[in-house]
Amino acid sequence: MSLPREFVKLAVGAAKRPIARLRFSRALASEAPPYKIEIGAYRTRRPGWIDTDVCWRARHHMDATKGWPVQTSSASHIYADNVIEHLRMQPNRRLFREAHRVLVPGGRIRLATPDVEYLVARYTKRDDETRRLVALSNMKNYEAHHPVDLLRVAFQECGHHIGYLWDFQALRDELTLAGFADVRRFEPGRSDDPDLRDMEIREDFALIVEAEAVKNPSLKRSVQQTVPDLTR
């Protein structure tokens, strides 16, 4: 992107941000809780959901890596599609903690992100699915010549080199540490919760995880104790 165009985007974003924040406040005031909040929605509009993003094109502005201007235990659902891979670990942990805070007891979070474990398996097996994904990458204008490009695209393109990529175990453990329980993976578009079905736009090599917000302090501690401390 050219430098003048980048400056224009920054200027427009700075001008629109206060308006988008005000829209978010008004949306929270006009909707009866519990809310359904989407993070990193860009320009996506879903009936019954409040869409938020830091992008200058978003209607409602909220930086999900900082304190959310949302009351505690006031949301029933939170959804983020291809967001957490753009963030480092500490911002992700703040996001998970804030999501847990604003969810009602038993409220659910659903996250979609590239599945590193799946991509490594495709790179290793070099089967028909590997060849399909290499071809798909080229169709989406990512340069891909060999199976190794599946890993390069996942870790390098679209700003992923700045963030933190995930497999199920890592995401399960971090959500558990944030106070969530019943962490499970689903196929794209599938869910036991009708409000969380048919959400994903990008389904290829997606890791889809849902978890339930636990608010009982003793139960929260017992759940957290099941996570091994690999830093010791």
C-alpha positions, 0 to 999 in steps of 0.5 A, a space after each residue: 500500500 502506498 504511503 499517501 494512501 496509508 496516511 489517508 486511512 489513518 486520518 479517516 480512521 482517527 476522524 471516524 473513531 469517536 463516531 464509531 465509539 458513540 455508535 457502540 455506546 448507543 447500540 448497547 443502550 438501545 439493545 436489551 441485554 444480554 448482548 451478542 457481540 462480534 469482535 473483528 467484524 469489519 463490515 459484517 452485519 448480523 441480525 441481533 448482533 452488535 458488530 465491532 472492530 478497530 478498522 476504520 470501516 467498522 460501524 462500531 469501534 471497540 479495541 477488544 485487547 483493552 477494557 471493554 466498555 460493556 457491563 459485566 455479565 451482560 452478553 450471552 454470546 461473543 464471536 470472533 472470526 480470524 481475529 486472534 491470530 493477528 494478536 500476540 499472546 498478552 493481548 489475546 489473554 486480555 481479550 479472553 479475560 474481558 470476554 469472560 467478564 462480560 458474558 453471563 454465567 453459561 454464556 458462550 464464546 466462539 472463535 475461528 482461527 487457522 488450524 496449525 495442527 491441520 496444516 502441519 498434517 497436510 504438509 507432512 502427508 502431501 496428499 490430495 487435500 494438500 494439493 487442493 489447498 496449494 491450488 486454493 492458495 493460488 486462487 486466493 492470490 497467495 503465492 504457493 508452489 509446494 506443500 511448505 507454502 501452506 505453512 508459509 502462508 499461514 504464518 506470514 501472510 495477512 499480518 499473521 507474522 505479527 500475531 500468535 497462531 493456534 492449535 486446539 490444545 493451546 487455545 483450550 488451555 488459554 481459554 481455561 486459564 481465562 475462566 472458561 470451561 467445556 472447551 470444544 471444537 466444531 466443524 465450520 457452521 456447526 454448533 449445539 447453540 442455534 445462535 452460533 451456527 453458520 457464522 464462518 465465512 472462511 471455512 478452509 483449515 479453520 479451527 473452530 472452538 467454543 467455550 462456556 463462561 464459568 462464574 463460580 470462583 471455586 469451580 473456576 479455580 478447579 477448572 484452571 488447575 487442570 491446565 499444565 504449567 509448561 513454563 516450569 
